[in-house]
Amino acid sequence: MSTLERLEATIAERRAASPDTSYVAKLNAKGLPKIAQKVGEEATETVIAAVSGSNEELVSESADLIFHLLVLLNAKGVSLDHVLGELGRREGLSGLEEKANRSE
């Protein structure tokens, strides 16, 4: 089991915990808009770290972003396998080609 798979399983488990004892449960209790907001915040912090921070800051913010994205996916009932399947589908396509296909 990969690190991301273990993290996905931990998030699913902690979602059912008490918001008093679990950050994941507390975030889920605040609802989908708050979870999505956290993803946006972490994405912004990742961009800032990429542009003006150290590589260590970029790694740290990227980890926060991935964590919060997995919380969001879990809240929406979307599995990591589903996302990985989409990435697999796109493999071998140029980014321009893939983007053009979305318009059709």
C-alpha positions in Angstrom: 0.0 0.0 0.0 1.4 3.4 -1.0 1.7 6.4 1.3 -1.3 8.0 -0.5 -3.4 4.9 -0.2 -2.6 4.7 3.5 -3.4 8.4 3.9 -6.7 8.0 2.0 -7.6 5.1 4.4 -6.7 7.1 7.5 -8.8 10.1 6.3 -11.8 7.7 5.7 -11.4 6.3 9.2 -11.0 9.6 10.9 -14.0 11.2 9.2 -16.2 9.1 11.5 -14.3 10.2 14.6 -15.3 12.9 17.0 -14.5 16.5 15.8 -13.1 17.0 19.3 -10.3 14.4 18.6 -9.8 14.5 14.8 -8.9 17.4 12.5 -10.5 15.5 9.6 -13.7 15.0 11.4 -13.7 18.6 12.5 -13.2 19.8 9.0 -15.9 17.5 7.7 -18.3 18.8 10.3 -17.8 22.3 8.9 -19.0 21.1 5.5 -17.9 20.9 2.0 -17.5 24.6 1.4 -15.0 24.8 4.2 -13.1 21.8 3.0 -12.9 23.3 -0.5 -11.8 26.7 1.0 -8.9 24.8 2.7 -7.9 23.3 -0.6 -7.8 26.7 -2.1 -5.8 28.2 0.7 -3.3 25.4 0.6 -3.0 25.7 -3.2 -2.3 29.4 -2.8 0.3 28.7 -0.1 1.9 26.1 -2.4 2.2 28.7 -5.3 3.7 31.2 -3.0 6.3 28.7 -1.7 7.1 27.8 -5.3 7.7 31.4 -6.3 9.4 32.8 -3.3 10.1 30.1 -0.7 12.6 27.4 -0.3 12.3 23.9 -1.6 11.5 22.7 1.9 8.6 25.2 2.1 7.4 23.9 -1.2 7.5 20.3 0.0 5.7 21.2 3.2 2.9 23.2 1.4 2.6 20.5 -1.3 2.0 17.9 1.4 -0.7 20.1 3.0 -2.3 20.6 -0.4 -2.4 16.9 -1.2 -3.7 16.1 2.3 -6.6 18.6 2.0 -7.3 17.5 -1.6 -7.7 13.9 -0.3 -10.0 15.1 2.5 -12.1 16.9 -0.2 -12.2 13.8 -2.5 -13.3 11.7 0.5 -16.1 14.1 1.4 -17.3 13.9 -2.2 -17.1 10.1 -2.3 -14.4 10.2 -5.0 -11.6 7.7 -4.5 -7.9 8.2 -5.2 -8.2 5.3 -7.6 -10.7 7.2 -9.6 -8.3 10.2 -9.9 -5.4 7.9 -10.8 -7.6 6.2 -13.4 -8.2 9.6 -15.0 -4.4 10.4 -14.9 -3.8 7.0 -16.5 -6.3 7.8 -19.2 -4.5 11.0 -20.0 -1.1 9.3 -20.1 0.6 9.6 -23.5 -1.6 12.6 -24.5 0.0 16.0 -24.8 -1.5 18.6 -22.5 -2.7 20.5 -25.5 -4.4 17.5 -27.0 -6.1 16.5 -23.7 -7.4 20.0 -23.1 -8.7 20.2 -26.7 -10.6 16.9 -26.1 -12.4 18.4 -23.1 -14.1 21.0 -25.4 -15.7 18.3 -27.6 
